[in-house]
Amino acid sequence: MSRIAILGGGSWGTALAVVLSRSRRKHEVRLWVREASIAEAIEQERENKIYLPGVPVPTSVLASTNLELVLSEARIVLGVIPSAHAREVYAEALSHLHAGCVLVSATKGLEPATHLRMSEVIEQVFSLRFLPQLAVLSGPSFALEVARGEPTAVVLASLDRPLSTYLQEEFAGPTFRLYTNEDVLGVELAGAMKNVIAIAAGACQGLGLGYNSLAALITRGLAEMTRLAVSLGAKPETLSGLAGLGDLVLTCTGTLSRNRYVGFELGKGRTLAEILSGMKMVAEGVGTTSALLSLAREHHMELPITEQVDGILHHGQPPHEAIRAIMERPLKRE
């Protein structure tokens, strides 16, 4: 029996604790939670009422604020921390991990200050002591549906093929199917970019626009994602798979999507500050938008949808003007 440590007690971290406790392989799952009240509630009431209400957390899952206890003798560590705080948490975890551990990033976003992918942040932090075996988990997966046991397919990406196979076997369960992929760059970029497109999709729906507009936005959003990712070295087929198109469709259309919700409320006329103040969970697209634009400019790439989302989020651009600006771009071949 291997020990799995999960860093992050939000909805996705809690859902992974639940689903991994049901995997075909038997695991001892430990969940690190920053807030003591949440850890205590999980331990005493077996439920994360703040981030994943209504879903029982198995008694085999230990929840704690003690990082050393959670990481002690962990064979596999999943990082499920918001991208803005990931470096800080990994730095705290560094002294409690051993060189033989496996690190799996399940965060979909770029570090706002550096626009680095999470695997790059992990490598920077851990290079001070050792380089861990590293993988990335992504794909269309609303936490609530995963925790409920609804059939879900995701992607596990690593440059180390035997590691991918090992993790695939360790994580697989009756309703949790994993596909392996070696394109870490493409999987991480897709996971970050789809959140930005989802904000635009939500804004369309908040403005009262119909399915024609939504279909056009999703399709051109995928083209924008693919153009940047491939220019940076990703494989185009990654963007048409689960980590790209699959997650994009889910995030742009699903009512459980936090990023779509932000866009929808912006389209309704609410301010970003007002929307975020009422949210318990992080909408990664808000912090990732500017980082993506910086990354694109470094490589002389245009991201027209991302630029308009940035205008809405950070420069007071009215959503209806942003959508019009996208539609009034110069005519061109598909």
TIBANU-188088 format. One record per atom (N, C-alpha, C): x, y, z. Coordinates in pm, whole numbers, padded with zeros to 5 digits, always signed. Layout:
! TIBANU-188088
XYZ
...
END
This chain:
! TIBANU-188088
+00085-00120+00000
+00000+00000+00000
+00088+00124+00000
+00068+00214-00098
+00147+00336-00106
+00072+00452-00043
+00147+00549+00006
+00087+00667+00068
+00083+00779-00035
-00034+00840-00051
-00051+00954-00140
-00082+01077-00056
-00006+01183-00078
-00029+01311-00011
-00086+01409-00112
-00191+01479-00073
-00254+01578-00159
-00240+01715-00094
-00181+01808-00165
-00160+01943-00113
-00270+02034-00167
-00363+02072-00082
-00472+02158-00123
-00606+02098-00091
-00680+02162+00000
-00808+02109+00045
-00927+02179-00014
-00912+02231-00137
-01027+02289-00206
-01113+02180-00268
-01197+02217-00363
-01289+02120-00421
-01216+02010-00499
-01116+02048-00579
-01046+01949-00661
-00954+01860-00575
-00886+01918-00479
-00803+01838-00390
-00885+01738-00311
-01000+01783-00260
-01089+01693-00184
-01146+01585-00274
-01185+01622-00397
-01239+01524-00491
-01135+01418-00526
-01011+01459-00544
-00904+01362-00574
-00882+01269-00455
-00890+01323-00334
-00877+01237-00216
-00986+01131-00215
-01108+01172-00250
-01221+01078-00253
-01202+00973-00362
-01171+01017-00483
-01163+00923-00596
-01042+00830-00584
-00932+00880-00530
-00814+00795-00515
-00831+00694-00403
-00918+00725-00308
-00947+00626-00204
-01029+00510-00259
-01087+00530-00380
-01167+00425-00444
-01092+00357-00558
-00965+00393-00581
-00893+00338-00695
-00869+00188-00679
-00830+00124-00788
-00812-00021-00787
-00700-00063-00692
-00596+00020-00686
-00488-00005-00591
-00525+00056-00456
-00487-00008-00350
-00517+00044-00217
-00415+00150-00177
-00465+00264-00131
-00375+00374-00092
-00411+00426+00046
-00311+00480+00109
-00333+00561+00230
-00328+00706+00184
-00440+00774+00189
-00450+00910+00135
-00450+01012+00249
-00362+01110+00238
-00356+01219+00336
-00374+01352+00263
-00458+01437+00319
-00494+01564+00256
-00449+01681+00342
-00361+01765+00284
-00316+01885+00356
-00414+02000+00327
-00465+02058+00435
-00562+02167+00426
-00506+02285+00504
-00509+02403+00443
-00454+02521+00512
-00540+02564+00630
-00674+02561+00614
-00764+02611+00717
-00793+02501+00819
-00766+02528+00946
-00787+02429+01051
-00934+02388+01063
-01024+02482+01043
-01167+02450+01057
-01212+02349+00953
-01157+02358+00832
-01194+02264+00727
-01136+02126+00757
-01010+02122+00801
-00949+01993+00836
-01026+01926+00949
-01065+02003+01049
-01141+01947+01161
-01277+01895+01116
-01343+01969+01027
-01475+01926+00979
-01465+01796+00900
-01360+01784+00818
-01342+01661+00741
-01318+01544+00836
-01235+01565+00936
-01203+01457+01030
-01323+01418+01116
-01400+01516+01159
-01509+01489+01252
-01641+01456+01181
-01669+01525+01071
-01797+01507+01004
-01784+01438+00868
-01661+01412+00824
-01632+01345+00697
-01694+01418+00579
-01682+01549+00580
-01735+01630+00470
-01661+01764+00465
-01628+01809+00344
-01573+01942+00325
-01689+02034+00287
-01754+02090+00388
-01878+02165+00366
-01855+02298+00295
-01732+02347+00297
-01702+02475+00232
-01683+02456+00082
-01602+02360+00043
-01563+02346-00097
-01628+02230-00172
-01675+02129-00100
-01737+02014-00167
-01851+01959-00082
-01952+02043-00057
-02061+02001+00032
-02141+01886-00028
-02190+01800+00062
-02276+01691+00020
-02204+01566-00026
-02071+01568-00026
-01992+01453-00070
-01921+01391+00050
-01951+01268+00086
-01884+01204+00199
-01735+01179+00169
-01651+01211+00265
-01508+01184+00254
-01480+01054+00330
-01427+00952+00264
-01405+00823+00330
-01319+00835+00456
-01343+00747+00550
-01266+00748+00675
-01119+00715+00652
-01088+00656+00535
-00949+00623+00504
-00867+00746+00468
-00933+00861+00447
-00863+00986+00414
-00837+01064+00542
-00710+01094+00567
-00672+01176+00681
-00654+01321+00635
-00719+01415+00701
-00705+01557+00670
-00633+01628+00784
-00537+01714+00749
-00458+01780+00853
-00397+01909+00800
-00371+02001+00892
-00297+02123+00857
-00147+02105+00877
-00108+01988+00928
+00032+01959+00956
+00098+01907+00829
+00175+01993+00764
+00236+01957+00635
+00335+01842+00650
+00412+01842+00758
+00510+01735+00780
+00440+01601+00797
+00330+01598+00871
+00256+01474+00891
+00199+01422+00760
+00141+01509+00681
+00080+01468+00555
+00184+01413+00458
+00301+01475+00454
+00404+01437+00356
+00494+01324+00403
+00489+01290+00530
+00579+01187+00584
+00565+01055+00509
+00676+01009+00452
+00684+00882+00380
+00588+00873+00261
+00550+00987+00206
+00462+00986+00089
+00538+00940-00034
+00482+00847-00106
+00541+00801-00232
+00498+00891-00347
+00371+00935-00346
+00316+01021-00451
+00259+01147-00385
+00293+01263-00441
+00242+01391-00390
+00170+01462-00503
+00044+01495-00481
-00034+01571-00578
-00044+01715-00533
-00006+01807-00619
-00018+01949-00590
-00145+02004-00652
-00237+02048-00567
-00367+02099-00614
-00385+02238-00552
-00284+02322-00568
-00282+02454-00506
-00305+02559-00614
-00379+02667-00585
-00391+02773-00684
-00254+02820-00732
-00244+02851-00860
-00113+02880-00921
-00041+02996-00852
-00115+03093-00801
-00052+03209-00736
+00018+03172-00606
-00021+03059-00544
+00035+03020-00415
+00120+02892-00423
+00131+02835-00542
+00197+02706-00555
+00344+02711-00512
+00417+02812-00554
+00560+02820-00522
+00581+02822-00370
+00500+02900-00302
+00511+02911-00156
+00490+02775-00088
+00387+02702-00130
+00355+02574-00068
+00462+02470-00101
+00507+02467-00226
+00612+02371-00262
+00742+02400-00187
+00771+02527-00164
+00892+02563-00088
+00880+02514+00056
+00760+02524+00113
+00738+02473+00250
+00749+02321+00254
+00706+02257+00146
+00705+02111+00143
+00842+02051+00119
+00932+02128+00061
+01061+02076+00014
+01137+01997+00120
+01145+02049+00239
+01226+01983+00342
+01163+01855+00394
+01035+01831+00362
+00966+01712+00412
+00958+01599+00309
+01018+01620+00191
+01009+01520+00085
+01144+01455+00059
+01140+01334+00007
+01262+01261-00022
+01281+01249-00173
+01403+01218-00215
+01438+01219-00357
+01362+01116-00439
+01307+01013-00377
+01238+00910-00452
+01090+00935-00474
+01040+01050-00428
+00895+01075-00439
+00857+01116-00581
+00729+01102-00611
+00673+01142-00739
+00584+01263-00716
+00601+01368-00794
+00519+01488-00781
+00426+01500-00902
+00298+01514-00876
+00198+01527-00982
+00128+01662-00964
+00139+01749-01063
+00071+01878-01056
-00068+01866-01116
-00168+01907-01040
-00307+01906-01088
-00364+02048-01090
-00276+02148-01099
-00316+02288-01104
-00323+02334-01248
-00432+02398-01288
-00449+02444-01426
-00432+02596-01431
-00309+02639-01446
-00284+02782-01453
-00136+02810-01465
-00103+02934-01492
+00036+02980-01495
+00062+03065-01371
+00187+03065-01326
+00222+03152-01214
+00210+03297-01260
+00125+03377-01198
+00100+03513-01248
+00225+03600-01261
+00313+03594-01164
+00428+03685-01164
+00533+03648-01268
+00547+03519-01299
+00655+03474-01388
+00604+03414-01518
+00474+03390-01530
+00406+03315-01636
+00473+03180-01665
+00524+03117-01559
+00578+02982-01570
+00467+02879-01552
+00482+02765-01621
+00393+02653-01597
+00425+02590-01462
+00330+02515-01406
+00350+02460-01273
+00467+02362-01268
+00488+02285-01374
+00603+02193-01374
+00734+02270-01369
+00736+02388-01431
+00857+02471-01426
+00878+02529-01287
+00769+02568-01221
+00779+02618-01084
+00833+02508-00993
+00779+02387-01007
+00825+02273-00926
+00972+02247-00948
+01016+02247-01072
+01158+02222-01103
+01247+02329-01043
+01204+02456-01048
+01283+02563-00988
+01296+02545-00838
+01185+02516-00772
+01185+02502-00627
+01266+02381-00583
+01243+02267-00647
+01305+02143-00601
+01449+02127-00646
+01493+02203-00743
+01633+02193-00788
+01730+02233-00677
+01680+02299-00574
+01766+02334-00459
+01812+02209-00384
+01732+02100-00393
+01770+01976-00325
+01779+01856-00418
+01676+01836-00500
+01674+01724-00594
+01565+01750-00697
+01567+01679-00808
+01463+01689-00909
+01371+01569-00895
+01245+01591-00860
+01153+01479-00840
+01108+01420-00973
+01058+01299-00968
+00988+01245-01083
+00859+01327-01097
+00828+01370-01217
+00726+01473-01234
+00623+01435-01339
+00496+01463-01310
+00386+01441-01403
+00282+01550-01385
+00189+01557-01480
+00084+01658-01479
-00050+01588-01502
-00150+01626-01423
-00285+01570-01437
-00379+01681-01483
-00452+01657-01592
-00541+01759-01646
-00654+01692-01722
-00741+01774-01782
-00853+01720-01859
-00987+01763-01804
-01096+01729-01872
-01231+01773-01834
-01280+01704-01708
-01282+01776-01598
-01309+01710-01470
-01362+01808-01367
-01492+01827-01362
-01550+01903-01251
-01538+01822-01124
-01488+01885-01019
-01460+01815-00894
-01582+01743-00840
-01697+01809-00840
-01817+01751-00781
-01856+01622-00853
-01850+01622-00985
-01888+01504-01061
-01790+01390-01041
-01661+01424-01033
-01559+01321-01007
-01585+01257-00871
-01608+01339-00769
-01628+01289-00633
-01756+01206-00622
-01856+01240-00700
-01981+01163-00699
-01967+01026-00766
-01856+01007-00836
-01835+00880-00903
-01891+00876-01044
-01914+00995-01104
-01960+00998-01242
-01841+00970-01334
-01861+00892-01442
-01749+00855-01531
-01674+00977-01582
-01542+00973-01566
-01455+01086-01602
-01329+01032-01667
-01285+01100-01774
-01159+01065-01840
-01067+01185-01838
-00943+01164-01794
-00845+01272-01782
-00713+01230-01846
-00618+01321-01844
-00488+01297-01906
-00378+01306-01800
-00285+01213-01807
-00169+01211-01720
-00046+01225-01809
+00022+01338-01799
+00133+01367-01889
+00266+01365-01815
+00364+01301-01876
+00501+01299-01821
+00599+01268-01933
+00718+01324-01923
+00824+01291-02018
+00879+01151-01992
+00848+01099-01874
+00894+00967-01833
+00780+00867-01856
+00786+00790-01966
+00676+00701-02001
+00650+00595-01894
+00752+00529-01839
+00724+00433-01731
+00655+00495-01611
+00689+00621-01580
+00623+00690-01470
+00475+00711-01500
+00443+00751-01624
+00303+00769-01663
+00225+00640-01646
+00284+00530-01689
+00217+00400-01679
+00195+00362-01534
+00296+00385-01452
+00284+00355-01309
+00171+00435-01245
+00166+00565-01272
+00062+00650-01213
-00076+00616-01268
-00081+00583-01395
-00208+00543-01456
-00268+00423-01383
-00183+00328-01352
-00230+00208-01281
-00265+00239-01135
-00190+00329-01073
-00215+00364-00934
-00344+00444-00916
-00376+00531-01012
-00489+00623-00997
-00620+00568-01053
-00613+00476-01146
-00734+00431-01217
-00835+00369-01121
-00962+00401-01144
-01071+00345-01065
-01188+00310-01153
-01294+00260-01096
-01408+00216-01176
-01475+00328-01256
-01462+00452-01211
-01522+00564-01285
-01419+00671-01320
-01292+00641-01302
-01186+00739-01324
-01084+00679-01420
-01090+00723-01546
-01007+00667-01651
-00898+00767-01689
-00775+00719-01699
-00662+00807-01731
-00596+00763-01861
-00567+00862-01945
-00490+00840-02067
-00353+00903-02048
-00248+00837-02094
-00113+00891-02079
-00075+00975-02201
+00018+01065-02180
+00062+01159-02283
+00203+01205-02245
+00288+01226-02343
+00424+01274-02314
+00438+01424-02336
+00332+01489-02382
+00338+01631-02414
+00300+01715-02291
+00391+01724-02197
+00366+01801-02074
+00338+01947-02106
+00415+02004-02196
+00398+02145-02235
+00257+02170-02287
+00211+02087-02380
+00079+02106-02438
-00033+02089-02338
-00020+01990-02252
-00124+01964-02152
-00133+02081-02053
-00020+02131-02009
-00023+02242-01913
-00075+02371-01976
-00031+02402-02097
-00077+02524-02162
-00227+02517-02191
-00273+02401-02236
-00416+02386-02264
-00498+02409-02137
-00453+02352-02026
-00524+02367-01900
-00530+02510-01853
-00428+02589-01885
-00427+02730-01847
-00511+02814-01942
-00495+02790-02072
-00561+02877-02171
-00711+02858-02176
-00759+02736-02154
-00903+02713-02165
-00981+02793-02060
-00920+02823-01948
-00988+02903-01846
-01015+03045-01893
-00924+03100-01971
-00940+03236-02023
-01052+03239-02127
-01052+03140-02216
-01158+03133-02317
-01294+03115-02249
-01296+03041-02138
-01422+03020-02066
-01478+03150-02009
-01392+03241-01969
-01440+03371-01921
-01510+03444-02035
-01450+03438-02155
-01513+03501-02272
-01646+03434-02305
-01649+03301-02295
-01773+03228-02322
-01882+03267-02224
-01845+03279-02097
-01942+03321-01997
-01993+03461-02024
-01904+03550-02069
-01946+03687-02099
-02047+03689-02212
-02025+03605-02314
-02122+03594-02424
-02260+03556-02371
-02262+03456-02285
-02389+03409-02233
-02451+03511-02137
-02367+03581-02060
-02418+03685-01972
-02479+03801-02049
-02429+03825-02170
-02483+03930-02255
-02611+03887-02325
-02646+03760-02310
-02768+03710-02373
-02749+03659-02513
-02624+03640-02557
-02598+03589-02691
-02626+03439-02696
-02654+03389-02815
-02699+03251-02830
-02588+03153-02862
-02630+03036-02911
-02536+02926-02933
-02446+02949-03055
-02492+03027-03153
-02404+03060-03266
-02277+03128-03215
-02296+03226-03129
-02182+03302-03074
-02093+03212-02990
-02156+03127-02910
-02079+03039-02822
-01996+02940-02904
-02057+02881-03007
-01985+02786-03091
-01867+02853-03161
-01890+02974-03211
-01782+03046-03278
-01668+03075-03181
-01704+03118-03061
-01602+03152-02961
-01520+03030-02922
-01586+02917-02896
-01514+02796-02858
-01420+02751-02970
-01469+02756-03094
-01388+02712-03208
-01267+02801-03228
-01289+02932-03226
-01177+03025-03244
-01087+03026-03121
-01145+02999-03005
-01062+02987-02885
-00967+02869-02895
-01017+02758-02946
-00931+02641-02965
-00819+02673-03065
-00852+02746-03170
-00749+02784-03268
-00642+02872-03202
-00686+02963-03116
-00593+03051-03046
-00503+02971-02951
-00563+02878-02878
-00486+02792-02789
-00384+02709-02865
-00427+02652-02976
-00340+02565-03055
-00224+02644-03114
-00254+02763-03164
-00151+02845-03228
-00038+02877-03131
-00072+02917-03010
+00032+02950-02912
+00106+02824-02866
+00032+02721-02832
+00094+02601-02777
+00189+02536-02878
+00145+02526-03003
+00230+02462-03105
+00354+02547-03132
+00338+02679-03130
+00455+02766-03152
+00559+02751-03043
+00515+02708-02924
+00608+02688-02812
+00662+02546-02806
+00613+02460-02896
+00667+02324-02902
+00572+02213-02867
+00444+02245-02842
+00346+02142-02809
+00300+02069-02935
+00239+01954-02914
+00186+01876-03026
+00042+01919-03053
+00007+01941-03181
-00130+01987-03211
-00237+01888-03166
-00206+01758-03170
-00307+01659-03130
-00342+01669-02982
-00250+01722-02900
-00281+01742-02758
-00395+01840-02741
-00395+01945-02824
-00499+02047-02814
-00634+01998-02864
-00635+01895-02946
-00763+01841-02992
-00811+01725-02905
-00736+01694-02800
-00772+01583-02711
-00840+01628-02584
-00837+01541-02484
-00907+01567-02358
-00855+01693-02288
-00723+01712-02286
-00666+01827-02215
-00695+01958-02285
-00722+01953-02416
-00749+02073-02493
-00898+02091-02518
-00945+02034-02629
-01085+02050-02668
-01181+02000-02560
-01150+01884-02502
-01240+01829-02401
-01260+01922-02284
-01151+01971-02229
-01161+02061-02113
-01217+02196-02152
-01188+02241-02274
-01239+02370-02322
-01392+02367-02331
-01447+02263-02392
-01592+02252-02405
-01658+02247-02267
-01601+02166-02177
-01657+02154-02043
-01658+02289-01972
-01546+02359-01976
-01532+02482-01899
-01613+02597-01958
-01632+02593-02089
-01708+02700-02154
-01859+02681-02144
-01905+02559-02121
-02049+02532-02124
-02107+02485-01991
-02023+02429-01903
-02074+02370-01779
-02107+02473-01673
-02220+02456-01608
-02261+02552-01505
-02175+02544-01379
-02095+02439-01364
-02006+02427-01249
-01874+02501-01270
-01854+02556-01390
-01727+02622-01422
-01715+02756-01352
-01611+02773-01273
-01588+02900-01203
-01552+03012-01301
-01471+02980-01401
-01428+03081-01497
-01545+03127-01584
-01628+03034-01627
-01748+03071-01702
-01837+03159-01615
-01849+03127-01488
-01932+03206-01396
-01883+03351-01389
-01751+03368-01377
-01694+03504-01371
-01733+03580-01497
-01713+03518-01613
-01749+03585-01738
-01897+03615-01748
-01979+03521-01706
-02124+03539-01711
-02166+03659-01628
-02114+03669-01508
-02150+03781-01420
-02096+03914-01473
-01978+03911-01535
-01926+04032-01598
-02018+04076-01711
-02065+03979-01789
-02158+04010-01897
-02288+04069-01847
-02326+04031-01724
-02447+04085-01663
-02428+04227-01609
-02301+04271-01606
-02275+04408-01563
-02212+04424-01426
-02185+04313-01356
-02121+04324-01226
-01972+04351-01240
-01909+04407-01139
-01766+04433-01142
-01689+04308-01101
-01564+04302-01143
-01481+04186-01109
-01462+04176-00958
-01436+04288-00892
-01415+04287-00747
-01537+04233-00675
-01654+04274-00720
-01779+04228-00659
-01796+04078-00678
-01765+04029-00797
-01781+03886-00827
-01685+03803-00742
-01558+03842-00740
-01457+03763-00669
-01479+03765-00519
-01533+03874-00467
-01555+03882-00322
-01660+03782-00276
-01745+03739-00368
-01848+03643-00331
-01815+03499-00365
-01694+03474-00413
-01653+03339-00452
-01564+03276-00346
-01589+03151-00313
-01505+03078-00219
-01383+03018-00287
-01401+02981-00414
-01296+02912-00488
-01230+03003-00590
-01112+02964-00635
-01033+03046-00726
-01073+03019-00871
-01093+03127-00948
-01110+03117-01093
-00974+03146-01155
-00902+03040-01195
-00763+03054-01238
-00747+03147-01358
-00849+03156-01443
-00836+03237-01563
-00813+03384-01535
-00859+03433-01419
-00844+03575-01385
-00696+03611-01372
-00620+03527-01302
-00478+03555-01284
-00392+03510-01401
-00443+03417-01480
-00364+03360-01590
-00366+03447-01714
-00470+03527-01731
-00487+03603-01856
-00366+03692-01887
-00326+03772-01791
-00211+03862-01815
-00082+03784-01836
-00066+03673-01763
+00053+03590-01780
+00059+03531-01919
-00055+03488-01972
-00059+03433-02108
-00024+03539-02211
-00075+03660-02193
-00043+03768-02287
+00106+03799-02285
+00166+03801-02168
+00310+03826-02159
+00388+03716-02230
+00346+03593-02210
+00411+03479-02276
+00398+03491-02426
+00280+03526-02475
+00257+03539-02619
+00340+03652-02679
+00349+03763-02608
+00426+03876-02660
+00574+03844-02669
+00623+03766-02573
+00763+03723-02579
+00792+03646-02707
+00690+03576-02758
+00708+03494-02878
+00639+03555-03000
+00605+03685-02990
+00549+03761-03102
+00423+03695-03159
+00335+03653-03067
+00210+03589-03105
+00093+03679-03067
-00014+03673-03148
-00136+03746-03117
-00239+03651-03058
-00303+03696-02949
-00410+03620-02886
-00531+03713-02874
-00609+03727-02981
-00716+03829-02981
-00823+03808-02875
-00863+03684-02850
-00965+03661-02748
-00908+03689-02609
-00788+03641-02585
-00723+03665-02455
-00703+03814-02430
-00668+03888-02536
-00649+04033-02521
-00779+04101-02478
-00890+04057-02535
-01018+04118-02499
-01061+04079-02358
-01033+03956-02319
-01064+03914-02182
-00982+03995-02083
-00855+04018-02116
-00770+04101-02030
-00826+04243-02019
-00877+04294-02130
-00937+04426-02128
-01058+04432-02037
-01140+04328-02041
-01259+04323-01954
-01217+04313-01807
-01122+04225-01779
-01083+04198-01640
-01006+04312-01576
-00914+04371-01652
-00816+04459-01588
-00814+04603-01641
-00890+04632-01747
-00881+04766-01806
-01017+04831-01832
-01120+04778-01768
-01250+04842-01777
-01322+04833-01910
-01280+04741-01995
-01345+04723-02125
-01485+04663-02105
-01590+04726-02152
-01724+04667-02141
-01731+04536-02220
-01791+04433-02167
-01797+04304-02236
-01855+04310-02376
-01960+04391-02398
-02020+04397-02532
-01924+04458-02633
-01840+04551-02588
-01741+04610-02679
-01630+04510-02710
-01594+04429-02611
-01490+04328-02632
-01535+04223-02733
-01659+04176-02722
-01710+04078-02816
-01718+04138-02956
-01761+04264-02964
-01768+04330-03095
-01629+04344-03156
-01529+04375-03073
-01393+04389-03124
-01342+04257-03183
-01378+04146-03122
-01338+04015-03175
-01404+03992-03310
-01534+04025-03322
-01607+04000-03445
-01565+04094-03558
-01512+04211-03523
-01477+04310-03625
-01330+04306-03665
-01260+04201-03622
-01122+04184-03667
-01118+04166-03819
-01003+04198-03883
-00995+04183-04030
-01034+04043-04076
-01106+04036-04188
-01149+03909-04243
-01028+03829-04291
-01035+03696-04275
-00919+03613-04310
-00965+03471-04338
-00872+03390-04388
-00899+03247-04408
-00903+03177-04273
-00981+03070-04266
-00986+02993-04141
-00851+02924-04121
END
